[in-house]
């Protein structure tokens, strides 16, 4: 059950501060049409095809909130290779009345670097990150490092996790929500985005809109494939 309001209530693109919408990342259709998005006080998902802008948007939100661009907390200050876009510079973040006790930006693509830093900074990350598999380490960090009243931003966490471990992450998410935390997640996973009552934003070439879980391509394609994979094979493997 929710113990308080959102740490981050909404984000808004300050369109008058964008010099041109003809260059990346502002040329991405979902970003080009972005105005203001309300966020759920518990769980918000950003979903869409590769290149739709979900990771770009989540990264910009994290950086605007002063998290390290490659991941970690606001106290992590390292950069293997600066690659974040300028989107964070023109995002206005509306914060809630309460402040998070903890926070973490966790992304699959730069997790190795974050795990190395986490071992140096954080005492309780569930063991030696580099002595576990990628997925085990990723899940251990979430399970041991994430706590109550926290703000957690995750970028495609399923990339490191098997389906069974994605179910484990769902359980962690539920524990965090019940402990007053807020999660904002970019994902392709039909398992993760099934979290009950989550707000789901769909990024497409037409912009950003709310979508019901059962209407996402991730759910529909997975359901249809599992129900009749031979039909898919006939289409995919035809000469």
C-alpha positions in Angstrom: 0.0 0.0 0.0 1.2 3.5 -0.8 2.7 5.3 2.2 3.0 8.8 0.6 2.9 10.8 -2.5 5.4 10.7 -5.4 8.9 11.9 -5.0 8.7 13.0 -8.7 5.2 14.1 -9.7 5.9 15.0 -13.3 8.4 16.0 -16.0 8.0 18.7 -18.6 10.0 19.6 -21.6 10.8 23.3 -21.6 10.2 23.6 -25.3 11.1 27.3 -25.6 14.6 26.4 -24.4 15.2 23.9 -27.2 17.2 25.6 -30.0 16.1 23.1 -32.7 14.1 20.0 -32.9 16.0 18.8 -35.9 18.9 17.3 -34.0 19.2 14.3 -31.6 17.6 13.8 -29.2 14.9 16.4 -29.9 14.4 14.9 -33.4 13.1 11.6 -31.9 9.3 11.8 -32.5 8.4 11.0 -28.9 10.7 13.7 -27.6 9.8 16.2 -30.3 6.1 16.1 -29.2 6.9 15.9 -25.4 5.1 18.4 -23.2 4.3 17.3 -19.7 4.0 13.8 -18.3 2.6 12.9 -14.8 4.3 10.0 -13.1 2.7 7.4 -10.9 3.7 7.6 -7.2 4.5 3.9 -7.3 5.5 2.5 -10.7 5.8 4.1 -14.1 6.9 2.3 -17.2 8.2 3.7 -20.5 7.9 1.2 -23.3 8.4 1.2 -27.1 10.5 -0.1 -29.9 14.3 0.3 -30.1 15.1 3.9 -30.9 11.7 5.2 -29.6 13.5 7.3 -27.0 12.5 5.5 -23.8 16.1 5.0 -22.5 17.0 8.5 -23.6 14.1 10.0 -21.6 14.8 7.9 -18.5 18.5 8.8 -18.7 17.6 12.5 -19.0 15.3 12.3 -16.0 17.9 10.6 -13.9 20.6 13.1 -14.8 18.2 16.0 -14.2 17.7 14.5 -10.7 21.5 14.6 -10.3 22.1 10.9 -10.6 25.3 9.8 -12.3 24.7 9.4 -16.1 26.2 5.9 -16.2 24.3 4.8 -13.1 24.5 4.7 -9.4 23.5 7.3 -6.8 23.9 11.0 -6.7 27.2 10.4 -4.9 28.7 8.4 -7.8 30.9 10.6 -9.8 32.6 8.8 -12.7 32.4 8.6 -16.4 33.8 5.9 -18.6 32.6 7.7 -21.7 30.3 10.7 -21.6 27.3 9.8 -23.9 24.3 11.4 -22.3 22.2 13.7 -24.4 21.4 17.4 -23.7 17.8 16.5 -22.9 18.3 16.8 -19.2 19.2 20.4 -19.5 15.7 21.3 -20.7 13.6 19.1 -18.5 11.7 20.6 -15.6 11.0 18.2 -12.8 8.1 18.7 -10.5 9.0 17.1 -7.1 6.6 15.9 -4.4 6.4 17.3 -0.9 8.5 14.5 0.6 12.1 13.7 -0.2 13.5 10.2 -0.9 15.8 8.7 1.8 17.6 6.8 -0.9 17.9 6.6 -4.7 19.7 4.7 -7.5 19.9 4.8 -11.3 20.4 1.3 -12.6 21.0 0.6 -16.2 21.9 -2.7 -17.9 24.3 -1.3 -20.5 26.8 0.3 -18.1 26.2 -2.1 -15.1 29.8 -3.4 -15.1 31.2 0.0 -14.4 28.6 0.8 -11.8 29.2 -2.6 -10.1 32.9 -1.8 -9.8 32.1 1.6 -8.2 29.4 0.0 -6.0 31.9 -2.4 -4.5 34.1 0.5 -3.6 31.4 2.8 -2.1 28.5 0.7 -0.9 29.0 -1.8 1.9 25.7 -3.6 1.4 25.4 -4.7 -2.2 24.9 -8.4 -1.7 28.4 -9.6 -2.1 31.3 -9.2 -4.6 29.5 -8.1 -7.7 32.2 -9.4 -10.1 32.2 -12.8 -8.5 28.6 -13.4 -9.6 27.0 -13.6 -13.0 25.7 -10.4 -14.5 22.1 -11.3 -13.6 22.9 -12.5 -10.1 24.9 -9.4 -9.4 22.2 -7.1 -10.8 19.5 -8.7 -8.8 21.6 -8.9 -5.6 22.3 -5.2 -5.8 18.6 -4.4 -6.2 17.6 -6.8 -3.4 20.3 -5.6 -0.9 21.0 -2.0 -1.9 17.4 -0.7 -2.6 15.4 0.2 0.5 12.3 2.0 1.8 11.3 5.5 0.8 13.6 5.4 -2.2 13.5 6.7 -5.8 14.7 4.0 -8.2 15.2 4.6 -11.9 15.8 1.4 -14.0 16.8 1.3 -17.7 16.0 -2.1 -19.3 16.8 -4.2 -16.2 15.5 -7.3 -17.9 18.5 -7.4 -20.2 20.5 -9.0 -17.4 17.7 -11.3 -16.1 16.2 -14.6 -17.0 12.4 -14.9 -17.0 12.6 -16.5 -13.5 14.8 -13.7 -12.2 12.5 -11.1 -13.7 9.8 -12.6 -11.5 12.2 -12.2 -8.6 12.6 -8.5 -9.6 8.8 -8.2 -9.6 8.8 -9.4 -6.0 11.5 -6.8 -5.1 9.6 -4.1 -6.8 6.5 -5.0 -4.7 8.5 -4.9 -1.5 9.9 -1.5 -2.4 6.5 -0.1 -3.3 5.0 -1.3 0.0 7.9 0.4 1.7 7.1 3.8 0.2 9.4 3.8 -2.8 8.8 5.0 -6.3 10.1 3.2 -9.4 10.5 4.6 -13.0 11.4 2.0 -15.5 12.2 1.7 -19.2 11.5 -1.8 -20.4 10.8 -4.3 -23.1 9.7 -7.0 -20.6 6.1 -8.1 -20.7 6.8 -9.8 -17.3 7.9 -6.6 -15.6 5.4 -4.3 -17.1 2.6 -6.5 -15.8 3.2 -5.0 -12.3 -0.4 -4.4 -11.0 -1.8 -0.9 -11.6 1.5 0.4 -13.1 1.3 3.5 -15.3 2.6 2.6 -18.8 3.6 5.2 -21.3 4.0 4.1 -24.9 6.6 5.9 -27.0 5.9 5.8 -30.8 6.5 7.8 -34.0 3.3 9.6 -33.0 4.5 10.7 -29.6 3.8 9.5 -26.1 0.5 8.2 -24.7 -0.8 6.1 -21.9 -1.5 2.5 -22.8 -3.1 -0.5 -21.0 -0.9 -3.5 -20.4 -3.0 -5.8 -22.5 -2.7 -3.4 -25.4 1.1 -3.3 -25.5 2.8 -5.0 -28.4 5.0 -6.7 -25.8 2.0 -8.5 -24.3 0.1 -9.2 -27.5 3.1 -10.6 -29.5 4.3 -12.7 -26.6 0.8 -14.1 -26.0 0.1 -14.8 -29.7 3.5 -16.4 -30.2 3.2 -18.7 -27.3 -0.4 -19.6 -28.3 0.6 -20.4 -31.9 4.3 -20.3 -32.6 3.9 -22.4 -35.8 2.0 -19.7 -37.4 4.8 -17.2 -36.7 7.4 -19.7 -38.0 5.5 -20.0 -41.3 5.6 -16.3 -41.7 9.2 -15.7 -40.4 10.8 -18.6 -42.2 9.1 -18.5 -45.6 11.4 -18.2 -48.6 
